[in-house]
Amino acid sequence: MQCLTAGTARAFNVSVAPHRHSFFFMRIDVVSTPVRMTVQWFVPSPESGSIVAALHALMVAVRAEPGCSSCHLTTEMGERAGLSYTEEWMGEEDLKRQLRSARFSRLAELMERATEQPKIEFALPGGVRGIEYAEAVREGGTSR
């Protein structure tokens, strides 16, 4: 059994309560840190309607997934359509599960219709990552 200092207990979100026999009860709260995936890309305006409709169908599915805290899409119309798609998850394991799903493969297919390289960003507890994070997760390799 290890002894915890007050500072260590706070750092790990652990409550320490004295017991009448000089033992300590420990309650450890497992707290997951929310994570976010944001994809921004441009598509030809004539194709935007079908792409937005496909994204809306994906959004309905993702909102029903365990661990999804939000999902939204914004569009900017002009000569080409700008799309910004965001998913927020309760924790990194929830996001990883989605990156391995067929639904994410469908999202990747929609990104392939971009007029230029999409910008993909993963806001994680350890910092911000790019497409290499999704590739590592999908290949089953290390994602840290």
Buried (B, 14 or more C-beta within 10 A) or exposed (E): EEEBEEEEBEEEEBEBEEEEEEEBEBEEEEEEEBBBBBBBBBBEEEBBEEBBEBBEEBBEBBEEBEBBBEBEBEBEEEEBBBBBBBBBBBBBEBBBBBBBBEBBEBBBEBBEBBEEEBEBBBBBEEEEBEBEBBEBBBEEEEBE
